Amino acid sequence: MKVILKADIKGVGKKDEIINASDGYARNFLFPKNLAVEANSENMAKLKAKKDSQQFQKNQQKEEAEEIADKLSKIILKIKVKSGENGKIFGGVSAKEIAQELENSYQIKVDKKKIDLKETIKTLGMRTIQIKLFEGVVGTLKIDILSE
């Protein structure tokens, strides 16, 4: 009997996967526990609609990420910090501060976890950093660290 899984089941399959299950296993275990539904034409149509919707949303998010990446490539973000002699910064510039400044200056909201910063920036000058916006979409941002 073909069934559509409603949840991940170890050793059987993943959610929204169509599998062949024995009649007894499907009727006595999967259906009563609401882990699967029969793969009839109605349920197959629902599954196809759900997958199409997910793909559409994924494409929308990717397009938005590409637009943001395009905007980021044209920006030189200026961050003013207190610094001592030799161009050393008191403290440092972290991913959180970069995300905050980007939102305040350009209204571009980026999650600080997606900013690829190996360590906090501790010297003045120009830097180019990468921001992972979406799977396969990486934006580059130029940052100019200036002394106050």
C-alpha positions, -999 to 999 in steps of 0.1 A, spaced: 0 0 0 14 34 -9 13 60 19 24 96 23 43 101 56 32 130 78 63 129 100 99 116 99 100 79 110 134 64 117 141 35 93 110 42 72 113 76 56 110 114 59 80 137 61 61 141 28 78 111 13 57 84 -6 66 49 5 53 14 1 42 0 34 26 -33 41 -12 -32 46 -10 -43 82 17 -18 92 -2 11 75 -36 2 90 -24 -8 125 4 16 132 8 45 107 -29 55 103 -40 52 140 -10 73 152 -16 99 124 19 93 110 7 87 74 -22 90 50 -31 69 21 -16 80 -12 -49 85 -31 -54 111 -58 -67 137 -34 -38 134 -9 -13 133 -38 -28 166 -52 -25 182 -17 11 170 -14 20 184 -49 3 218 -40 23 219 -8 56 212 -25 48 238 -52 41 263 -25 73 256 -7 93 259 -39 76 292 -48 85 306 -13 120 294 -16 124 311 -50 109 343 -36 134 343 -7 163 336 -31 152 366 -53 150 388 -22 185 377 -11 199 384 -45 185 419 -44 200 425 -10 234 411 -22 232 436 -51 225 465 -27 253 454 -4 279 453 -32 273 490 -38 276 501 -2 306 512 17 296 511 54 314 536 75 317 528 112 332 554 136 350 540 167 373 553 194 409 544 187 443 548 202 476 553 186 488 530 158 452 525 146 442 502 174 405 502 183 393 502 219 373 470 221 365 460 185 338 459 158 317 428 160 291 413 136 264 426 159 276 462 155 279 457 117 244 444 115 231 473 137 249 500 116 237 484 83 201 486 96 204 521 110 221 536 79 206 517 50 175 499 64 189 465 54 182 440 80 207 411 82 210 385 109 243 389 127 249 352 126 250 353 88 279 378 88 311 358 81 335 375 105 363 353 118 370 376 147 362 411 158 378 439 138 405 456 159 422 479 135 412 509 114 409 507 77 389 492 48 377 456 50 356 434 27 334 409 45 310 382 32 274 379 43 256 346 37 221 357 28 206 324 15 218 290 3 240 298 -27 237 336 -23 266 354 -7 268 392 -5 300 412 -1 301 444 19 329 469 22 334 483 57 355 514 64 365 516 101 372 553 109 385 570 141 362 594 159 
